Amino acid sequence: MSNRIIVVGGGAAGMMAAIVAKRKGAIVTLLERNDRVGKKLLTTGNGRCNYTNLNLSMDNYHGINSSFSEFGLTEFNQNDTIDFFEKLGISPANEDNGKVFPLSFQASSILDVLRYELEYQGVELITNAYVVDISKKDKFIVKLKDGKVFTSDKVIMATGGMAMPASGSDGNGYSILKKLGHTTTDIFPGLVQLKLEGNIFKQINGVKFIGTAGIYHKDNLIAKDRGDILFTDYGISGPPILQISRKAIEYTNNGKDVELKVSIIDTMTSKDLYEYLIKRFTNLWMKDLEESLIGLINKRLILPVIKQLDLDKSQNVANISNDDILRLADLLTSWSFKVTGNRGWGQAQITAGGINTNEINSKTMESKLIKGLYIVGELIDIDGDCGGFNLQWAWSSGYIAGINS
């Protein structure tokens, strides 16, 4: 008896599910709304495709019930992913923090081998196929925007969330699944740049430094990360900012004020920096404040920092009070900004929130509401940190659906 499966969405999770289901003997049709599959995949890892992470941990995953992902991530883990792609021709290259890239350092390599495997396995691929409705009687009835109708025994939903709508992720999958009785948690942008309050950002736009950024609510630390940080004309960006943005948005969405504290100099405590500045200013006694900070911090930050502290840039450092030096040390090790928003879906790398995990079987990815319906990837209320963790969830959930459908 034949098993006809329709996979809706040709992203990472959808392609994995289609390949695995076809290898298992199903008749598989993959419907992709764009004119080609894997459009979003090409943008991952700055075009290099960080496709998994050796340091996989449940701590890297978030959602109301983040433990939902544990079975899938264990059943098809980072080593299984590396092995899967190696058999398709991808040689792995390991970088800092466990990140794994193709040795070609081209995202197109990952997409090329997946497309080849889809074709080799005989998956029917239909592009420009925008699914608008799914219903079930004896079989699933899948309707496209252009009026075409497909039927199948099973459906794997892999449409992605709402991040990067230019890639085709417009949240349509949530609408379809809601009509079928599913519910969603709060959905908001994840791994996204933050907007900050203040009028100095045009002046320091493009200033980059290695430092630490932390999100605080009522002086309580919520999330922290370190790395390359970039001031922008709207606020702040860089990998550490993307990493901690989820918590910032979660809090602001619930009406709670959050502060971002940035350590421009994070190799010293405020006290250590204060003592260092006392010595520095003693050695540079003949210079004014502006000149004395050259070589300590990025030159373009000097005047904004002085202005923030309401100090005189022309004042001789020999005459600066210890209190003002202490304030300078505090600011350079913990500069506070109010978070006012984020850059939205167009800039977000992933979707936080999604289909309620209570409505999905974690061991099969099958809907608990509709037999034969499977939900994978970014559609589910599971999201990962930067560093290949979201793609790993796509591969894992896609594999589990493909093998069990």
CORJO-V18764 format. One line per field, one symbol per residue. phi: phi as a letter, one per 30 degrees, with the letter a starting at -180 (. if undefined). psi: psi as a letter, one per 40 degrees, with the letter a starting at -180 (. if undefined). Layout:
BEGIN
phi = ???
psi = ???
END
This chain:
BEGIN
phi = .dbcbcccjcceddddddddddddjdcccccbdddadiddedcdhhiciddabdcdbdddcbkebddedddddddbcddddddeddddjcddbcbeiidcbdddhbdddddddddddedddiddcbchccdcabbbcdbdccccddjdbbbadbbcdbdicbdheddjdcieddddddddjdbcddcadbhbdccbdkccdddcejdbacacbbcbbhicdcababldcbdbdclabjeddedcdedddedddcicdbcccccdcccbdedddedddededddcedcdedddcdjcbeeddededddechccdcddddcdddddddddddddcadcbddclbdiddcddbccildeddcbdddbidddcbdjccbbiddddbbcddjjdddddddddddddddcc
psi = hihhhhhhhfaddddddddddddeeihhhhhhdieiifddddeiffeeggeahdfhideeiiidgdededdddddgaddddddddddeehhihhaifehhiidefhddddddddddddddefhhhhifghheihihbdihhhhideeihiiidihhhfeibeigddeegeeddddddddeeiiiahhiiigiiihihifedddehehiihahhihihfehhdiiiiahihiieebiaidddddedddddddddeehhiihhhhdheeiiddddddddddddddfdeiidddeehedihdeedddddddefihdehhddehidddddddddddeghhihheaieaddeidihhiahhdeeihdeeeihedhhehihiaedighiiiieeddddddddddddddde.
END
